[in-house]
């Protein structure tokens, strides 16, 4: 779909970000624990009223198969499991894990591990031409807490910035080693609070999620 106008939708635990790179348009609206698929559909329609686009990329937290979510997102409302997005838009839709979408836009070759630090913990591994979504977030880490409990926003609030930073670098080192990655890209809103980066770690940004949403339609990557 080279030359097509792609509407990119990045669904987060607190905010929905929309971008239409072909025209430079952007918008956002709030999500949250009670946020449902119908809220998303209506929010997109209202925010993009008058916009013209050919297709959509929707980045969602959670595992995806056959263009549908396989689990209810931990930080949103209910009703997402198996929800048919294609039935609600006239344009074709591609659903992708949100971490995988930002990973796709961040990729610069070799074997890259992406970790998204925000409301939750997103993860994806890219080895061209394969983008593999990973579900590290709720695996046990320490003291009865999961990786997400310790390094996402709950962990920062629980431990304070100094201890949280130590935990982030410990988790990054463990997961980089487990994935045998050449480098790590840290994205998500909390990554900006890290003043220094460890060797082999690069900082991502929201613009990479937008780029990933476009590349989903224009590049020949296999989304696994």
MDTraj code that builds the backbone (N, CA, C; nanometers):
import mdtraj as md
import numpy as np

residues = "UNK UNK UNK UNK UNK UNK UNK UNK UNK UNK UNK UNK UNK UNK UNK UNK UNK UNK UNK UNK UNK UNK UNK UNK UNK UNK UNK UNK UNK UNK UNK UNK UNK UNK UNK UNK UNK UNK UNK UNK UNK UNK UNK UNK UNK UNK UNK UNK UNK UNK UNK UNK UNK UNK UNK UNK UNK UNK UNK UNK UNK UNK UNK UNK UNK UNK UNK UNK UNK UNK UNK UNK UNK UNK UNK UNK UNK UNK UNK UNK UNK UNK UNK UNK UNK UNK UNK UNK UNK UNK UNK UNK UNK UNK UNK UNK UNK UNK UNK UNK UNK UNK UNK UNK UNK UNK UNK UNK UNK UNK UNK UNK UNK UNK UNK UNK UNK UNK UNK UNK UNK UNK UNK UNK UNK UNK UNK UNK UNK UNK UNK UNK UNK UNK UNK UNK UNK UNK UNK UNK UNK UNK UNK UNK UNK UNK UNK UNK UNK UNK UNK UNK UNK UNK UNK UNK UNK UNK UNK UNK UNK UNK UNK UNK UNK UNK UNK UNK UNK UNK UNK UNK UNK UNK UNK UNK UNK UNK UNK UNK UNK UNK UNK UNK UNK UNK UNK UNK UNK UNK UNK UNK UNK UNK UNK UNK UNK UNK UNK UNK UNK UNK UNK UNK UNK UNK UNK UNK UNK UNK UNK UNK UNK UNK UNK UNK UNK UNK UNK UNK UNK UNK UNK UNK".split()
xyz = np.array([
    [0.0826, -0.1204, 0.0000],
    [0.0000, 0.0000, 0.0000],
    [0.0866, 0.1263, 0.0000],
    [0.1920, 0.1233, -0.0779],
    [0.2781, 0.2399, -0.0860],
    [0.1975, 0.3600, -0.1345],
    [0.2199, 0.4740, -0.0702],
    [0.1505, 0.5955, -0.1088],
    [0.0139, 0.6117, -0.0468],
    [-0.0321, 0.5126, 0.0287],
    [-0.1623, 0.5212, 0.0926],
    [-0.1522, 0.6028, 0.2220],
    [-0.2631, 0.6610, 0.2602],
    [-0.2713, 0.7399, 0.3825],
    [-0.3157, 0.6490, 0.4964],
    [-0.2295, 0.6335, 0.5974],
    [-0.2541, 0.5409, 0.7077],
    [-0.2887, 0.6195, 0.8343],
    [-0.4026, 0.5876, 0.8935],
    [-0.4377, 0.6413, 1.0253],
    [-0.3798, 0.5469, 1.1296],
    [-0.2903, 0.5999, 1.2144],
    [-0.2262, 0.5196, 1.3180],
    [-0.2920, 0.5498, 1.4522],
    [-0.3355, 0.4442, 1.5204],
    [-0.4021, 0.4567, 1.6502],
    [-0.3196, 0.3811, 1.7530],
    [-0.2688, 0.4517, 1.8528],
    [-0.1860, 0.3926, 1.9580],
    [-0.2672, 0.3913, 2.0872],
    [-0.3111, 0.2729, 2.1285],
    [-0.3994, 0.2593, 2.2444],
    [-0.3170, 0.2353, 2.3700],
    [-0.3221, 0.3298, 2.4633],
    [-0.2514, 0.3165, 2.5891],
    [-0.3471, 0.3073, 2.7060],
    [-0.2925, 0.2809, 2.8237],
    [-0.3744, 0.2637, 2.9416],
    [-0.4373, 0.3907, 2.9941],
    [-0.3840, 0.5073, 2.9542],
    [-0.4415, 0.6353, 2.9965],
    [-0.4789, 0.7259, 2.8803],
    [-0.4162, 0.7061, 2.7641],
    [-0.4351, 0.7968, 2.6512],
    [-0.4390, 0.7207, 2.5195],
    [-0.5257, 0.7644, 2.4293],
    [-0.5298, 0.7152, 2.2911],
    [-0.4682, 0.8231, 2.2027],
    [-0.3653, 0.7871, 2.1266],
    [-0.2991, 0.8816, 2.0364],
    [-0.3321, 0.8451, 1.8924],
    [-0.3698, 0.9452, 1.8140],
    [-0.4018, 0.9270, 1.6729],
    [-0.3066, 1.0105, 1.5891],
    [-0.2666, 0.9579, 1.4761],
    [-0.1811, 1.0336, 1.3852],
    [-0.2125, 0.9953, 1.2415],
    [-0.2131, 1.0971, 1.1563],
    [-0.2305, 1.0785, 1.0125],
    [-0.1093, 1.1438, 0.9456],
    [0.0040, 1.0714, 0.9383],
    [0.1289, 1.1319, 0.8932],
    [0.1217, 1.1967, 0.7553],
    [0.0406, 1.1412, 0.6660],
    [0.0336, 1.1949, 0.5305],
    [-0.0142, 1.3393, 0.5269],
    [-0.0942, 1.3787, 0.6276],
    [-0.1453, 1.5166, 0.6302],
    [-0.0937, 1.5955, 0.7497],
    [-0.0134, 1.5307, 0.8374],
    [0.0390, 1.5988, 0.9551],
    [-0.0620, 1.6181, 1.0672],
    [-0.1760, 1.5514, 1.0576],
    [-0.2794, 1.5680, 1.1598],
    [-0.2548, 1.4722, 1.2768],
    [-0.2963, 1.5159, 1.3966],
    [-0.2823, 1.4332, 1.5162],
    [-0.3909, 1.4714, 1.6159],
    [-0.4253, 1.3775, 1.7027],
    [-0.5252, 1.4016, 1.8064],
    [-0.5024, 1.3015, 1.9179],
    [-0.5663, 1.3257, 2.0303],
    [-0.5602, 1.2304, 2.1413],
    [-0.6837, 1.2449, 2.2276],
    [-0.7165, 1.1376, 2.2987],
    [-0.8241, 1.1436, 2.3973],
    [-0.7947, 1.0404, 2.5052],
    [-0.8656, 1.0497, 2.6161],
    [-0.8346, 0.9679, 2.7333],
    [-0.8935, 0.8286, 2.7225],
    [-0.8225, 0.7330, 2.7837],
    [-0.8745, 0.5979, 2.8008],
    [-0.8867, 0.5726, 2.9514],
    [-0.8536, 0.4533, 2.9994],
    [-0.8612, 0.4255, 3.1428],
    [-0.9162, 0.2870, 3.1703],
    [-0.9329, 0.2529, 3.2980],
    [-0.9697, 0.1169, 3.3385],
    [-1.1087, 0.0747, 3.2902],
    [-1.1989, 0.1678, 3.2665],
    [-1.3320, 0.1310, 3.2188],
    [-1.3494, 0.1468, 3.0692],
    [-1.2407, 0.1708, 2.9962],
    [-1.2452, 0.2027, 2.8538],
    [-1.2761, 0.0770, 2.7717],
    [-1.3777, 0.0852, 2.6857],
    [-1.4256, -0.0297, 2.6085],
    [-1.3998, -0.0119, 2.4591],
    [-1.4160, -0.1193, 2.3791],
    [-1.4018, -0.1057, 2.2337],
    [-1.4970, -0.0029, 2.1748],
    [-1.6188, 0.0032, 2.2245],
    [-1.7137, 0.1019, 2.1729],
    [-1.6663, 0.2437, 2.2012],
    [-1.6026, 0.2655, 2.3169],
    [-1.5454, 0.3962, 2.3480],
    [-1.4360, 0.4319, 2.2472],
    [-1.3550, 0.3331, 2.2114],
    [-1.2479, 0.3567, 2.1150],
    [-1.3046, 0.3921, 1.9782],
    [-1.4000, 0.3140, 1.9303],
    [-1.4593, 0.3387, 1.7986],
    [-1.5201, 0.4786, 1.7934],
    [-1.5976, 0.5138, 1.8951],
    [-1.6620, 0.6454, 1.8979],
    [-1.5591, 0.7563, 1.9104],
    [-1.4552, 0.7341, 1.9910],
    [-1.3501, 0.8345, 2.0059],
    [-1.2756, 0.8602, 1.8767],
    [-1.2454, 0.7528, 1.8029],
    [-1.1784, 0.7685, 1.6736],
    [-1.2667, 0.8456, 1.5766],
    [-1.3939, 0.8116, 1.5717],
    [-1.4850, 0.8793, 1.4784],
    [-1.4960, 1.0280, 1.5093],
    [-1.5060, 1.0618, 1.6359],
    [-1.5171, 1.2027, 1.6727],
    [-1.3871, 1.2785, 1.6465],
    [-1.2739, 1.2167, 1.6835],
    [-1.1448, 1.2846, 1.6712],
    [-1.1016, 1.3023, 1.5260],
    [-1.1481, 1.2138, 1.4372],
    [-1.1041, 1.2193, 1.2968],
    [-1.2138, 1.2680, 1.2033],
    [-1.3150, 1.3308, 1.2576],
    [-1.4227, 1.3832, 1.1735],
    [-1.3657, 1.4790, 1.0685],
    [-1.3888, 1.4506, 0.9434],
    [-1.3370, 1.5328, 0.8349],
    [-1.2022, 1.4883, 0.7822],
    [-1.1389, 1.3903, 0.8466],
    [-1.0106, 1.3387, 0.7993],
    [-1.0358, 1.2373, 0.6872],
    [-0.9394, 1.2240, 0.5988],
    [-0.9483, 1.1265, 0.4902],
    [-0.8284, 1.0326, 0.4984],
    [-0.8554, 0.9021, 0.5040],
    [-0.7471, 0.8042, 0.5122],
    [-0.7914, 0.6755, 0.4434],
    [-0.6917, 0.5940, 0.4055],
    [-0.7177, 0.4734, 0.3278],
    [-0.7246, 0.3465, 0.4129],
    [-0.6560, 0.3465, 0.5275],
    [-0.6484, 0.2264, 0.6103],
    [-0.6072, 0.2654, 0.7515],
    [-0.6200, 0.1706, 0.8460],
    [-0.5874, 0.1972, 0.9852],
    [-0.4893, 0.0936, 1.0385],
    [-0.3977, 0.1403, 1.1233],
    [-0.3157, 0.0530, 1.2076],
    [-0.3529, 0.0836, 1.3516],
    [-0.3939, -0.0178, 1.4260],
    [-0.4334, 0.0018, 1.5651],
    [-0.3406, -0.0807, 1.6542],
    [-0.2617, -0.0120, 1.7363],
    [-0.1729, -0.0771, 1.8312],
    [-0.2429, -0.0960, 1.9642],
    [-0.2559, -0.2215, 2.0083],
    [-0.3302, -0.2567, 2.1293],
    [-0.2414, -0.3331, 2.2274],
    [-0.2566, -0.3098, 2.3574],
    [-0.1850, -0.3921, 2.4542],
    [-0.2445, -0.5325, 2.4612],
    [-0.1586, -0.6333, 2.4509],
    [-0.2059, -0.7709, 2.4593],
    [-0.1733, -0.8516, 2.3350],
    [-0.1839, -0.9840, 2.3442],
    [-0.1553, -1.0715, 2.2307],
    [-0.2662, -1.0658, 2.1260],
    [-0.2260, -1.0725, 1.9994],
    [-0.3210, -1.0596, 1.8881],
    [-0.3013, -1.1748, 1.7900],
    [-0.4117, -1.2297, 1.7435],
    [-0.4081, -1.3356, 1.6424],
    [-0.5266, -1.3160, 1.5486],
    [-0.5011, -1.3298, 1.4193],
    [-0.6067, -1.3151, 1.3184],
    [-0.6793, -1.1813, 1.3332],
    [-0.6019, -1.0776, 1.3629],
    [-0.6537, -0.9405, 1.3709],
    [-0.7502, -0.9188, 1.4875],
    [-0.7390, -1.0032, 1.5930],
    [-0.8241, -0.9875, 1.7105],
    [-0.7430, -1.0115, 1.8369],
    [-0.7803, -0.9399, 1.9424],
    [-0.7158, -0.9595, 2.0711],
    [-0.7512, -1.0956, 2.1290],
    [-0.6515, -1.1601, 2.1909],
    [-0.6710, -1.2927, 2.2488],
    [-0.6932, -1.2890, 2.4001],
    [-0.6667, -1.1740, 2.4630],
    [-0.6893, -1.1552, 2.6060],
    [-0.7443, -1.0153, 2.6306],
    [-0.8164, -0.9975, 2.7396],
    [-0.8608, -0.8644, 2.7784],
    [-0.7397, -0.7841, 2.8279],
    [-0.7172, -0.6626, 2.7768],
    [-0.6056, -0.5819, 2.8250],
    [-0.6164, -0.5544, 2.9751],
    [-0.5046, -0.5655, 3.0444],
    [-0.5028, -0.5562, 3.1904],
    [-0.5439, -0.4175, 3.2385],
    [-0.5101, -0.3124, 3.1636],
    [-0.5289, -0.1757, 3.2115],
    [-0.6465, -0.1027, 3.1462],
    [-0.7332, -0.1778, 3.0762],
    [-0.8509, -0.1172, 3.0137],
    [-0.9774, -0.1863, 3.0653],
    [-1.0913, -0.1520, 3.0055],
    [-1.2169, -0.2153, 3.0436],
    [-1.2318, -0.3534, 2.9810],
    [-1.3539, -0.3993, 2.9672],
    [-1.3791, -0.5326, 2.9137],
    [-1.4519, -0.5240, 2.7788],
    [-1.4555, -0.6376, 2.7080],
    [-1.5213, -0.6440, 2.5793],
    [-1.4259, -0.6478, 2.4615],
    [-1.2933, -0.6485, 2.4882],
    [-1.1934, -0.6464, 2.3812],
    [-1.1677, -0.7841, 2.3222],
    [-1.1864, -0.8876, 2.4007],
    [-1.1531, -1.0233, 2.3572],
    [-1.2321, -1.0602, 2.2320],
    [-1.1614, -1.0817, 2.1206],
    [-1.2260, -1.1220, 1.9963],
    [-1.3025, -1.0126, 1.9248],
    [-1.2929, -0.8884, 1.9720],
    [-1.3703, -0.7796, 1.9111],
    [-1.3304, -0.7618, 1.7642],
    [-1.4300, -0.7479, 1.6771],
    [-1.4074, -0.7385, 1.5321],
    [-1.3996, -0.5919, 1.4896],
    [-1.2783, -0.5384, 1.4810],
    [-1.2601, -0.3993, 1.4416],
    [-1.2978, -0.3772, 1.2952],
    [-1.2751, -0.4767, 1.2104],
    [-1.3050, -0.4615, 1.0674],
    [-1.4516, -0.4274, 1.0435],
    [-1.5390, -0.4767, 1.1308],
    [-1.6825, -0.4557, 1.1112],
    [-1.7255, -0.3126, 1.1404],
    [-1.6365, -0.2318, 1.1999],
    [-1.6745, -0.0979, 1.2438],
    [-1.6105, 0.0138, 1.1617],
    [-1.5320, -0.0228, 1.0605],
    [-1.4698, 0.0783, 0.9756],
    [-1.4903, 0.0416, 0.8291],
    [-1.5050, 0.1422, 0.7456],
    [-1.5163, 0.1185, 0.6018],
    [-1.3799, 0.0867, 0.5416],
    [-1.2730, 0.1367, 0.6043],
    [-1.1379, 0.1143, 0.5563],
    [-1.0806, -0.0135, 0.6186],
    [-0.9838, -0.0784, 0.5519],
    [-0.9204, -0.1976, 0.6095],
    [-0.8415, -0.1635, 0.7360],
    [-0.8425, -0.2571, 0.8292],
    [-0.7790, -0.2378, 0.9591],
    [-0.6760, -0.3475, 0.9823],
    [-0.5584, -0.3090, 1.0348],
    [-0.4616, -0.4068, 1.0843],
    [-0.4406, -0.3813, 1.2337],
    [-0.4636, -0.4863, 1.3118],
    [-0.4439, -0.4803, 1.4556],
    [-0.3060, -0.5378, 1.4878],
    [-0.2323, -0.4694, 1.5761],
    [-0.0987, -0.5138, 1.6131],
    [-0.0768, -0.4821, 1.7606],
    [0.0008, -0.5644, 1.8282],
    [0.0387, -0.5338, 1.9651],
    [0.1069, -0.3969, 1.9684],
    [0.0746, -0.3132, 2.0691],
    [0.1257, -0.1770, 2.0717],
    [0.2778, -0.1722, 2.0837],
    [0.3360, -0.2627, 2.1625],
    [0.4816, -0.2660, 2.1732],
    [0.5441, -0.3078, 2.0399],
    [0.4809, -0.4032, 1.9714],
    [0.5317, -0.4474, 1.8419],
    [0.5257, -0.3346, 1.7392],
    [0.4219, -0.2511, 1.7460],
    [0.4106, -0.1389, 1.6531],
    [0.5236, -0.0386, 1.6741],
    [0.5522, -0.0064, 1.8016],
    [0.6618, 0.0870, 1.8270],
    [0.7968, 0.0220, 1.7966],
    [0.8077, -0.1084, 1.8217],
    [0.9309, -0.1792, 1.7883],
    [0.9573, -0.1752, 1.6378],
    [0.8533, -0.1971, 1.5588],
    [0.8665, -0.1941, 1.4132],
    [0.9172, -0.0586, 1.3654],
    [0.8658, 0.0491, 1.4276],
    [0.9109, 0.1825, 1.3893],
    [1.0478, 0.2186, 1.4416],
    [1.0968, 0.1456, 1.5423],
    [1.2265, 0.1741, 1.6044],
    [1.3406, 0.0940, 1.5429],
    [1.3056, -0.0073, 1.4655],
    [1.4042, -0.1063, 1.4219],
    [1.5082, -0.0486, 1.3268],
    [1.6369, -0.0801, 1.3571],
    [1.7477, -0.0338, 1.2737],
    [1.8419, -0.1480, 1.2381],
    [1.7890, -0.2683, 1.2301],
    [1.8698, -0.3829, 1.1902],
    [1.9123, -0.4704, 1.3062],
    [1.9745, -0.5856, 1.2754],
    [2.0218, -0.6848, 1.3719],
    [1.9045, -0.7382, 1.4549],
    [1.9318, -0.7827, 1.5770],
    [1.8272, -0.8359, 1.6651],
    [1.7981, -0.7333, 1.7747],
    [1.6788, -0.6776, 1.7728],
    [1.6421, -0.5689, 1.8639],
    [1.5319, -0.6118, 1.9592],
    [1.5523, -0.5847, 2.0889],
    [1.4483, -0.6032, 2.1892],
    [1.3897, -0.4670, 2.2230],
    [1.2586, -0.4558, 2.2135],
    [1.1898, -0.3322, 2.2520],
    [1.1174, -0.3550, 2.3834],
    [1.1315, -0.2595, 2.4771],
    [1.0581, -0.2618, 2.6026],
    [0.9883, -0.1278, 2.6201],
    [0.8583, -0.1322, 2.6430],
    [0.7800, -0.0100, 2.6610],
    [0.7425, 0.0087, 2.8067],
    [0.7912, 0.1160, 2.8676],
    [0.7679, 0.1449, 3.0088],
    [0.6594, 0.2511, 3.0207],
    [0.5437, 0.2116, 3.0682],
    [0.4340, 0.3067, 3.0817],
    [0.3344, 0.2567, 3.1840],
    [0.2055, 0.2667, 3.1511],
    [0.1038, 0.2111, 3.2395],
    [0.1293, 0.0627, 3.2611],
    [0.1738, -0.0054, 3.1577],
    [0.2131, -0.1453, 3.1650],
    [0.3545, -0.1622, 3.1124],
    [0.3942, -0.2871, 3.0924],
    [0.5241, -0.3189, 3.0332],
    [0.5004, -0.3948, 2.9032],
    [0.5331, -0.3301, 2.7921],
    [0.5207, -0.3938, 2.6614],
    [0.6550, -0.4466, 2.6163],
    [0.6547, -0.5478, 2.5306],
    [0.7809, -0.6039, 2.4827],
    [0.7623, -0.6652, 2.3448],
    [0.8663, -0.6531, 2.2632],
    [0.8662, -0.7153, 2.1313],
    [1.0106, -0.7363, 2.0872],
    [1.0303, -0.8382, 2.0048],
    [1.1616, -0.8698, 1.9497],
    [1.1527, -0.8610, 1.7977],
    [1.2501, -0.7944, 1.7366],
    [1.2515, -0.7816, 1.5910],
    [1.3816, -0.8387, 1.5363],
    [1.3681, -0.9350, 1.4467],
    [1.4796, -0.9868, 1.3680],
    [1.4276, -0.9921, 1.2254],
    [1.4682, -0.8985, 1.1427],
    [1.4099, -0.8836, 1.0093],
    [1.4069, -1.0172, 0.9357],
    [1.2889, -1.0519, 0.8783],
    [1.1676, -0.9710, 0.8621],
    [1.0582, -1.0007, 0.9653],
    [1.0943, -1.0536, 1.0814],
    [0.9939, -1.0984, 1.1785],
    [0.9848, -1.0016, 1.2961],
    [0.8602, -0.9645, 1.3312],
    [0.8324, -0.8865, 1.4522],
    [0.7526, -0.9770, 1.5455],
    [0.8105, -1.0086, 1.6618],
    [0.7501, -1.1040, 1.7546],
    [0.7066, -1.0326, 1.8824],
    [0.5773, -1.0311, 1.9097],
    [0.5267, -0.9750, 2.0347],
    [0.5601, -1.0697, 2.1498],
    [0.5999, -1.0114, 2.2628],
    [0.6371, -1.0896, 2.3802],
    [0.5493, -1.0489, 2.4981],
    [0.5257, -1.1426, 2.5888],
    [0.4418, -1.1161, 2.7053],
    [0.5211, -1.1417, 2.8338],
    [0.6158, -1.0507, 2.8627],
    [0.6953, -1.0593, 2.9849],
    [0.6233, -0.9989, 3.1059],
    [0.5272, -0.9107, 3.0803],
    [0.4759, -0.8198, 3.1828],
    [0.4358, -0.8889, 3.3127],
    [0.3623, -0.9983, 3.3031],
    [0.3041, -1.0582, 3.4230],
    [0.3781, -1.1828, 3.4702],
    [0.4983, -1.2045, 3.4166],
    [0.5826, -1.3114, 3.4679],
    [0.6368, -1.2712, 3.6060],
    [0.6558, -1.3682, 3.6963],
    [0.7079, -1.3345, 3.8293],
    [0.8511, -1.2825, 3.8219],
    [0.8789, -1.1818, 3.9026],
    [1.0119, -1.1197, 3.9032],
    [1.0768, -1.1312, 4.0406],
    [1.0217, -1.0629, 4.1415],
    [1.0802, -1.0730, 4.2754],
    [0.9768, -1.0372, 4.3825],
    [0.9918, -1.0995, 4.4985],
    [0.9064, -1.0715, 4.6153],
    [0.7573, -1.0810, 4.5829],
    [0.7206, -1.1764, 4.4985],
    [0.5811, -1.1959, 4.4635],
    [0.5271, -1.0956, 4.3640],
    [0.6129, -1.0117, 4.3091],
    [0.5729, -0.9089, 4.2132],
    [0.6169, -0.9477, 4.0728],
    [0.5420, -0.9014, 3.9741],
    [0.5748, -0.9277, 3.8343],
    [0.6709, -0.8216, 3.7819],
    [0.7224, -0.8443, 3.6598],
    [0.8048, -0.7429, 3.5952],
    [0.7276, -0.6106, 3.5850],
    [0.6012, -0.6190, 3.5438],
    [0.5218, -0.4970, 3.5277],
    [0.4987, -0.4272, 3.6608],
    [0.4759, -0.5032, 3.7668],
    [0.4572, -0.4437, 3.8988],
    [0.5776, -0.3583, 3.9394],
    [0.6954, -0.3964, 3.8916],
    [0.8184, -0.3321, 3.9381],
    [0.8680, -0.2199, 3.8472],
    [0.8486, -0.2312, 3.7154],
    [0.9113, -0.1321, 3.6275],
    [0.8125, -0.0467, 3.5488],
    [0.6825, -0.0796, 3.5540],
    [0.5831, 0.0104, 3.4941],
    [0.5479, 0.1177, 3.5978],
    [0.4423, 0.1931, 3.5720],
    [0.4138, 0.3096, 3.6561],
    [0.3847, 0.2711, 3.8016],
    [0.3264, 0.1537, 3.8224],
    [0.3012, 0.1097, 3.9605],
    [0.4314, 0.0913, 4.0368],
    [0.5331, 0.0426, 3.9678],
    [0.6629, 0.0238, 4.0315],
    [0.7291, 0.1552, 4.0663],
    [0.7216, 0.2517, 3.9767],
    [0.7791, 0.3828, 4.0073],
    [0.7110, 0.4449, 4.1281],
    [0.5778, 0.4325, 4.1338],
    [0.5037, 0.4893, 4.2463],
    [0.5301, 0.4120, 4.3754],
    [0.5503, 0.2820, 4.3627],
    [0.5722, 0.1982, 4.4804],
    [0.7117, 0.2194, 4.5404],
    [0.8135, 0.2235, 4.4540],
    [0.9517, 0.2220, 4.5014],
    [1.0201, 0.3589, 4.5040],
    [0.9661, 0.4562, 4.4309],
    [1.0361, 0.5835, 4.4179],
    [1.1340, 0.5768, 4.3024],
    [1.1722, 0.6932, 4.2518],
    [1.2467, 0.6999, 4.1262],
    [1.3834, 0.6331, 4.1340],
    [1.4538, 0.6461, 4.2479],
    [1.5890, 0.5904, 4.2559],
    [1.5878, 0.4386, 4.2514],
    [1.5063, 0.3755, 4.3365],
    [1.4987, 0.2295, 4.3377],
    [1.4357, 0.1784, 4.2089],
    [1.3352, 0.2485, 4.1571],
    [1.2720, 0.2086, 4.0317],
    [1.3744, 0.2048, 3.9185],
    [1.4614, 0.3055, 3.9127],
    [1.5646, 0.3095, 3.8081],
    [1.6566, 0.1887, 3.8175],
    [1.6952, 0.1517, 3.9403],
    [1.7788, 0.0330, 3.9588],
    [1.7084, -0.0921, 3.9072],
    [1.5799, -0.1031, 3.9369],
    [1.5036, -0.2190, 3.8917],
    [1.4917, -0.2219, 3.7396],
    [1.4715, -0.1053, 3.6790],
    [1.4626, -0.0987, 3.5327],
    [1.5882, -0.1563, 3.4689],
    [1.7058, -0.1140, 3.5176],
    [1.8291, -0.1604, 3.4549],
    [1.8545, -0.3082, 3.4818],
    [1.8091, -0.3573, 3.5966],
    [1.8208, -0.4999, 3.6237],
    [1.7316, -0.5793, 3.5281],
    [1.6084, -0.5346, 3.5097],
    [1.5150, -0.6032, 3.4200],
    [1.5633, -0.5955, 3.2754],
    [1.6117, -0.4796, 3.2338],
    [1.6634, -0.4655, 3.0973],
    [1.7769, -0.5645, 3.0732],
    [1.8697, -0.5750, 3.1684],
    [1.9834, -0.6665, 3.1522],
    [1.9369, -0.8119, 3.1441],
    [1.8421, -0.8495, 3.2306],
    [1.7915, -0.9870, 3.2306],
    [1.7215, -1.0217, 3.0986],
    [1.6327, -0.9328, 3.0533],
    [1.5549, -0.9628, 2.9333],
    [1.6399, -0.9545, 2.8072],
    [1.7369, -0.8633, 2.8051],
    [1.8289, -0.8563, 2.6904],
    [1.9079, -0.9862, 2.6785],
    [1.9537, -1.0369, 2.7922],
    [2.0290, -1.1620, 2.7909],
    [1.9395, -1.2788, 2.7493],
    [1.8163, -1.2818, 2.8015],
    [1.7245, -1.3910, 2.7690],
    [1.6894, -1.3928, 2.6209],
    [1.6761, -1.2735, 2.5612],
    [1.6395, -1.2635, 2.4196],
    [1.7609, -1.2708, 2.3280],
    [1.8810, -1.2703, 2.3853],
    [2.0064, -1.2674, 2.3096],
    [2.0015, -1.1533, 2.2077],
    [1.9578, -1.0355, 2.2552],
    [1.9400, -0.9202, 2.1673],
    [2.0715, -0.8450, 2.1491],
    [2.0881, -0.7842, 2.0331],
    [2.2060, -0.7015, 2.0074],
    [2.1926, -0.5647, 2.0736],
    [2.0724, -0.5146, 2.0827],
    [2.0491, -0.3866, 2.1496],
    [1.9047, -0.3791, 2.1957],
    [1.8781, -0.2841, 2.2859],
    [1.7458, -0.2649, 2.3432],
    [1.6999, -0.1229, 2.3150],
    [1.5752, -0.1083, 2.2762],
    [1.5132, 0.0240, 2.2649],
    [1.4084, 0.0360, 2.3751],
    [1.4193, 0.1431, 2.4546],
    [1.3231, 0.1698, 2.5611],
    [1.2257, 0.2774, 2.5155],
    [1.0977, 0.2430, 2.5116],
    [0.9939, 0.3390, 2.4766],
    [0.8958, 0.3535, 2.5903],
    [0.7824, 0.4150, 2.5616],
    [0.6830, 0.4396, 2.6652],
    [0.7122, 0.5685, 2.7394],
    [0.6093, 0.6224, 2.8040],
    [0.6222, 0.7525, 2.8681],
    [0.7264, 0.7587, 2.9780],
    [0.7481, 0.6470, 3.0504],
    [0.8428, 0.6493, 3.1617],
    [0.9882, 0.6479, 3.1171],
    [1.0147, 0.6085, 2.9943],
    [1.1537, 0.6025, 2.9487],
    [1.2196, 0.7408, 2.9500],
    [1.1393, 0.8447, 2.9365],
    [1.1946, 0.9813, 2.9354],
    [1.2494, 1.0218, 3.0715],
    [1.2098, 0.9530, 3.1788],
    [1.2572, 0.9884, 3.3129],
    [1.3939, 0.9288, 3.3426],
    [1.4445, 0.8426, 3.2551],
    [1.5777, 0.7859, 3.2730],
    [1.6799, 0.8836, 3.2178],
    [1.7583, 0.9431, 3.3047],
    [1.8493, 1.0500, 3.2625],
    [1.9703, 0.9976, 3.1867],
    [2.0132, 0.8756, 3.2171],
    [2.1261, 0.8157, 3.1479],
    [2.0867, 0.6767, 3.1008],
    [2.1453, 0.6354, 2.9904],
    [2.1145, 0.5042, 2.9338],
    [2.2334, 0.4101, 2.9499],
    [2.2033, 0.2835, 2.9745],
    [2.3068, 0.1821, 2.9869],
    [2.3639, 0.1493, 2.8491],
    [2.4841, 0.0935, 2.8439],
    [2.5409, 0.0524, 2.7148],
    [2.4492, -0.0453, 2.6428],
    [2.4380, -0.0290, 2.5124],
    [2.3534, -0.1163, 2.4329],
    [2.2061, -0.0849, 2.4399],
    [2.1717, 0.0315, 2.4982],
    [2.0320, 0.0715, 2.5124],
    [2.0105, 0.2049, 2.4412],
    [1.9026, 0.2136, 2.3653],
    [1.8656, 0.3369, 2.2956],
    [1.7282, 0.3815, 2.3435],
    [1.7027, 0.5109, 2.3371],
    [1.5735, 0.5648, 2.3780],
    [1.4801, 0.5723, 2.2577],
    [1.3589, 0.5229, 2.2747],
    [1.2586, 0.5335, 2.1700],
    [1.1736, 0.6574, 2.1891],
    [1.0673, 0.6680, 2.1115],
    [0.9780, 0.7835, 2.1200],
    [0.8447, 0.7524, 2.0548],
    [0.7443, 0.8356, 2.0852],
    [0.6104, 0.8138, 2.0288],
    [0.6100, 0.8175, 1.8764],
    [0.7044, 0.8942, 1.8195],
    [0.7097, 0.9022, 1.6736],
    [0.7399, 0.7665, 1.6114],
    [0.8058, 0.6785, 1.6874],
    [0.8360, 0.5456, 1.6350],
    [0.7110, 0.4585, 1.6272],
    [0.6165, 0.4806, 1.7184],
    [0.4894, 0.4084, 1.7094],
    [0.4159, 0.4487, 1.5815],
    [0.4194, 0.5767, 1.5494],
    [0.3561, 0.6243, 1.4263],
    [0.4251, 0.5631, 1.3041],
    [0.5575, 0.5656, 1.3058],
    [0.6331, 0.5078, 1.1944],
    [0.6028, 0.3588, 1.1801],
    [0.5929, 0.2900, 1.2938],
    [0.5612, 0.1475, 1.2889],
    [0.4242, 0.1207, 1.2303],
    [0.3268, 0.2061, 1.2641],
    [0.1932, 0.1905, 1.2080],
    [0.1905, 0.2074, 1.0579],
    [0.2729, 0.2971, 1.0065],
    [0.2826, 0.3166, 0.8617],
    [0.3550, 0.1987, 0.7971],
    [0.4663, 0.1565, 0.8588],
    [0.5447, 0.0463, 0.8028],
    [0.4649, -0.0844, 0.7988],
    [0.3663, -0.0957, 0.8850],
    [0.2820, -0.2148, 0.8864],
    [0.2137, -0.2352, 0.7518],
    [0.1887, -0.1261, 0.6803],
    [0.1223, -0.1329, 0.5496],
    [0.2192, -0.1221, 0.4325],
    [0.3389, -0.0680, 0.4564],
    [0.4274, -0.0376, 0.3441],
    [0.5488, -0.1293, 0.3344],
    [0.5895, -0.1944, 0.4461],
    [0.7086, -0.2783, 0.4456],
    [0.6698, -0.4259, 0.4562],
    [0.7617, -0.5128, 0.4155],
    [0.7335, -0.6559, 0.4134],
    [0.7840, -0.7245, 0.5407],
    [0.7245, -0.6880, 0.6544],
    [0.7560, -0.7542, 0.7806],
    [0.6485, -0.8583, 0.8112],
    [0.6910, -0.9657, 0.8757],
    [0.5992, -1.0692, 0.9221],
    [0.5700, -1.0434, 1.0691],
    [0.4446, -1.0183, 1.1033],
    [0.4048, -0.9912, 1.2406],
    [0.3630, -1.1229, 1.3043],
    [0.4429, -1.1705, 1.3988],
    [0.4183, -1.3029, 1.4595],
    [0.3611, -1.2883, 1.6002],
])
top = md.Topology()
chain = top.add_chain()
for i, resn in enumerate(residues, 1):
    res = top.add_residue(resn, chain, resSeq=i)
    for name in ("N", "CA", "C"):
        top.add_atom(name, md.element.get_by_symbol(name[0]), res)
traj = md.Trajectory(xyz[None], top)
